[in-house]
Amino acid sequence: MNRYVTFGLGLALVMALGFVLRHFYATFSLHAEPHFIGKGEVKPLTEQLSVVDARVQATIPGIKVSSGYLTLINTSDQEIVITGVSTDAAKHTELHRMFLRDNRMAMRKVEQVVVPANGRFEFAPDGFHLMLTHLNQRLVEGDIISVQLMEQNGTLHTVEFAVVEMKPHH
């Protein structure tokens, strides 16, 4: 093979690798795991449904979007289907899912999530999450916001979310 072709292929490979590494660094920095006190505390919503680690990302002035994370624990023998979410802190709140498309992270609204019978469902960075858009207020670390989760059967659950600073993974 011609040495110019070999050099060109090698250069293209190095550039592609640099792009991929830069992309993954940006993705993990933007979707970092929150750090807050009280992590791991289980709060019952009903006899069958509990929540752990309900937290929403703090914002800086001018930012009108945030994301929320929590784990739902179902101790019943029936699945629990969550079909909606809302909060007075934002004009729109939706269930979202992160996924990899064409080697890039993307997200999409989902209509429902299922907490399996005797199981759990986790909303976490780089996965399912709550998307809060058109925020009505700045979310300041240390504050608490109320979020309503709606079951398929119409039952509403109010969950207190801690507003936390997001810290990148190390």
C-alpha positions as CSV (number, residue, x, y, z in Angstrom):
1,M,0.0,0.0,0.0
2,N,1.2,3.5,-0.8
3,R,2.7,5.3,2.2
4,Y,0.4,8.3,1.6
5,V,-2.7,6.2,1.7
6,T,-1.4,4.5,4.9
7,F,-0.7,7.8,6.5
8,G,-4.1,9.1,5.5
9,L,-5.9,6.1,6.9
10,G,-3.9,6.4,10.2
11,L,-4.7,10.1,10.5
12,A,-8.4,9.4,9.8
13,L,-8.4,6.7,12.5
14,V,-6.8,9.0,15.1
15,M,-9.2,11.8,14.3
16,A,-12.2,9.5,14.6
17,L,-10.9,8.2,17.9
18,G,-10.5,11.7,19.2
19,F,-14.1,12.6,18.1
20,V,-15.5,9.5,19.9
21,L,-13.5,10.3,23.1
22,R,-14.6,13.9,23.1
23,H,-18.2,12.9,22.5
24,F,-18.2,10.4,25.4
25,Y,-16.5,12.9,27.7
26,A,-19.2,15.6,26.9
27,T,-22.0,13.0,27.3
28,F,-20.8,11.9,30.8
29,S,-20.1,15.4,31.9
30,L,-23.7,16.6,31.0
31,H,-25.4,13.5,32.5
32,A,-23.5,13.3,35.7
33,E,-24.6,11.6,38.8
34,P,-26.0,13.9,41.5
35,H,-24.3,14.1,44.8
36,F,-26.5,14.9,47.8
37,I,-27.0,14.0,51.4
38,G,-29.7,11.5,52.3
39,K,-28.9,9.2,49.4
40,G,-30.5,5.8,49.8
41,E,-33.4,6.9,52.1
42,V,-36.6,4.9,51.3
43,K,-39.8,6.9,51.5
44,P,-43.2,5.0,51.2
45,L,-45.8,6.4,48.9
46,T,-48.3,3.6,49.6
47,E,-48.1,0.2,51.2
48,Q,-46.9,-1.2,47.9
49,L,-44.9,1.7,46.3
50,S,-41.9,3.5,47.7
51,V,-39.4,6.0,46.3
52,V,-35.6,6.3,46.8
53,D,-33.3,9.1,46.0
54,A,-35.7,11.6,44.4
55,R,-33.6,14.4,43.1
56,V,-33.7,17.1,40.4
57,Q,-30.8,18.9,38.9
58,A,-30.1,22.5,40.1
59,T,-30.0,25.2,37.4
60,I,-28.1,28.3,36.8
61,P,-29.7,31.6,35.9
62,G,-31.3,31.6,32.5
63,I,-31.5,27.8,32.2
64,K,-35.1,26.7,31.8
65,V,-34.7,22.9,31.7
66,S,-33.7,20.2,34.2
67,S,-33.8,16.5,34.7
68,G,-35.1,14.4,37.6
69,Y,-34.1,11.0,38.9
70,L,-35.5,8.5,41.4
71,T,-36.0,4.8,42.0
72,L,-39.5,3.3,42.4
73,I,-39.9,0.1,44.4
74,N,-43.0,-2.0,44.0
75,T,-43.6,-4.7,46.7
76,S,-46.9,-5.8,45.3
77,D,-47.7,-8.8,43.1
78,Q,-49.0,-6.5,40.4
79,E,-47.0,-4.3,38.1
80,I,-47.4,-0.5,38.5
81,V,-47.6,1.6,35.4
82,I,-46.7,5.2,35.6
83,T,-48.3,7.2,32.7
84,G,-47.7,10.8,33.7
85,V,-45.7,13.3,35.7
86,S,-46.2,17.0,36.6
87,T,-44.8,19.7,38.8
88,D,-45.7,23.4,39.5
89,A,-42.0,24.1,39.0
90,A,-42.2,23.6,35.2
91,K,-44.7,24.2,32.4
92,H,-44.0,20.8,30.9
93,T,-42.8,17.6,32.7
94,E,-42.4,14.3,30.7
95,L,-41.0,10.8,31.1
96,H,-37.9,10.5,28.9
97,R,-35.4,7.9,27.9
98,M,-31.8,8.3,26.8
99,F,-30.5,6.0,24.1
100,L,-27.5,5.6,21.7
101,R,-28.4,6.5,18.1
102,D,-25.7,6.7,15.4
103,N,-23.0,6.7,18.1
104,R,-24.6,9.7,19.8
105,M,-26.7,10.0,22.8
106,A,-30.3,11.1,22.1
107,M,-33.5,11.2,24.2
108,R,-37.2,10.6,23.5
109,K,-40.4,11.1,25.4
110,V,-42.0,7.8,26.5
111,E,-45.7,7.3,27.3
112,Q,-45.3,5.1,30.3
113,V,-42.8,3.2,32.5
114,V,-43.6,-0.1,34.2
115,V,-42.5,-0.9,37.7
116,P,-42.5,-4.7,37.7
117,A,-44.3,-6.7,40.4
118,N,-41.9,-7.2,43.4
119,G,-39.3,-5.1,41.5
120,R,-37.9,-1.7,41.0
121,F,-37.6,0.9,38.2
122,E,-34.7,3.4,38.1
123,F,-34.7,6.8,36.6
124,A,-31.0,7.6,36.2
125,P,-28.5,9.6,34.2
126,D,-28.0,8.1,30.7
127,G,-31.3,6.2,31.0
128,F,-34.9,6.9,31.9
129,H,-35.4,10.3,33.6
130,L,-37.9,13.1,34.2
131,M,-37.5,16.0,31.8
132,L,-38.7,19.4,33.2
133,T,-39.0,22.1,30.5
134,H,-40.0,25.8,30.6
135,L,-39.1,26.0,34.3
136,N,-41.2,28.6,36.2
137,Q,-38.3,29.2,38.7
138,R,-34.6,28.7,39.1
139,L,-33.9,25.3,40.8
140,V,-31.5,26.1,43.7
141,E,-29.5,23.5,45.4
142,G,-31.0,22.7,48.8
143,D,-34.6,23.5,47.7
144,I,-37.4,20.9,47.5
145,I,-39.9,20.7,44.7
146,S,-43.1,18.5,44.6
147,V,-43.6,16.3,41.7
148,Q,-46.8,14.3,41.0
149,L,-46.5,10.8,39.5
150,M,-49.7,9.4,37.9
151,E,-50.5,5.7,37.7
152,Q,-52.4,4.2,34.8
153,N,-55.4,3.8,37.1
154,G,-55.4,7.6,37.8
155,T,-53.9,7.4,41.3
156,L,-51.6,10.4,42.0
157,H,-48.5,10.2,44.1
158,T,-46.7,13.4,45.4
159,V,-43.0,13.0,45.7
160,E,-40.7,15.5,47.2
161,F,-37.5,16.0,45.1
162,A,-34.3,17.4,46.5
163,V,-32.7,20.0,44.2
164,V,-29.1,19.0,44.0
165,E,-25.9,20.1,42.2
166,M,-24.8,17.7,39.5
167,K,-21.2,16.6,39.7
168,P,-19.4,14.8,36.9
169,H,-18.3,11.2,37.2
170,H,-14.6,10.8,38.1
